[in-house]
Amino acid sequence: MKKDYNFGYTKVNSKQKTKLVQDVFSSVAPSYDVMNDLMSLGMHRLWKKRFVEIMDIKRNEIILDVGSGSGDIAMEILKEKLTTSLYLLDLNEEMLSEGKKRLKKKQNIKYFIGNAEKLNFNNNFFDKYVISFCLRNITEYQLSLKEAYRVLKPGGKYCCLEFSTPKSSLISSSYKIYKSKILPLLGEIVAKEKNAYKYLSESIDLFPSQEELSHNLEDCGFTRVDTINLFNGIVAIHTGYKV
Ligand SMILES: C[S@@+](CC[C@H](N)C(=O)[O-])C[C@H]1O[C@@H](n2cnc3c(N)ncnc32)[C@H](O)[C@@H]1O
């Protein structure tokens, strides 16, 4: 029997989900950065800064940024002023080009169009695998965790920044109203893409909790799996190491 996937609350097949998600990113690519600032009141910048601190990057590391989009994480990594090799990968050409435009004068960056579910890199190659606000959009996200484990060197670190589950019920109920009513409205007014932001809201609702994602990482072989909640768990950073 064929498996169903959630594109937000709509059930679709695997191919349809990948295509629908990519259509979302193609449509929001030009307004993606403005919308991020608006939706999070600039908070995403602080979350990303904290994310890069937690990566604990060392000189000469090889870093893979999956779902790199418009290049926010790479920009933040470059602020560390360390010599690193950055590999930016995204399934969406429009999003990757936004990143290329921003980073065009920067050195030691390579760009790849590719799917996180099947990476075209050798085993044991990267020191860090980082993924920010992308995991939720991957059709078979468990496959991406296995691929992350494969391409990391032994001792390499997995770092994921993603929306998650708020810990307090008070925050959870106001956040629910924000996601279901305000987000799609902002999407309609600013990006003229109400459905894209409706998808964003629904995909956040359906994404595994901190505990479930941690178990998934352990099932793939990651050790010392840790979760850092930001904003009461609205956003969480997951880390783990390859043995
Ligand atoms: C919400 S954006 C995040 C961009 C950036 N990392 C950030 O934090 O601002 C998600 C990105 O993941 C990409 N993406 C979605 N599914 C993917 C997949 N299966 N493989 C690689 N990239 C994917 C999208 O094209 C999009 O650019």
The ligand as a Gaussian input file, in Angstrom:
#p B3LYP/6-31G(d) Opt

LIG

0 1
 C       12.347000      27.676000       5.295000
 S       13.665000      27.582000       4.166000
 C       15.074000      27.757000       5.230000
 C       16.217000      28.475000       4.584000
 C       17.402000      28.762000       5.511000
 N       18.025000      27.548000       5.937000
 C       16.986000      29.595000       6.698000
 O       17.091000      29.105000       7.839000
 O       16.542000      30.734000       6.497000
 C       13.705000      25.865000       3.783000
 C       14.587000      25.523000       2.607000
 O       14.696000      24.093000       2.529000
 C       14.666000      23.722000       1.163000
 N       14.235000      22.319000       1.043000
 C       13.000000      21.817000       1.252000
 N       13.016000      20.490000       1.073000
 C       14.290000      20.148000       0.764000
 C       14.935000      18.918000       0.477000
 N       14.263000      17.771000       0.455000
 N       16.270000      18.924000       0.240000
 C       16.962000      20.089000       0.236000
 N       16.391000      21.286000       0.487000
 C       15.078000      21.322000       0.755000
 C       13.688000      24.704000       0.526000
 O       13.842000      24.752000      -0.860000
 C       14.051000      25.997000       1.255000
 O       15.028000      26.732000       0.581000

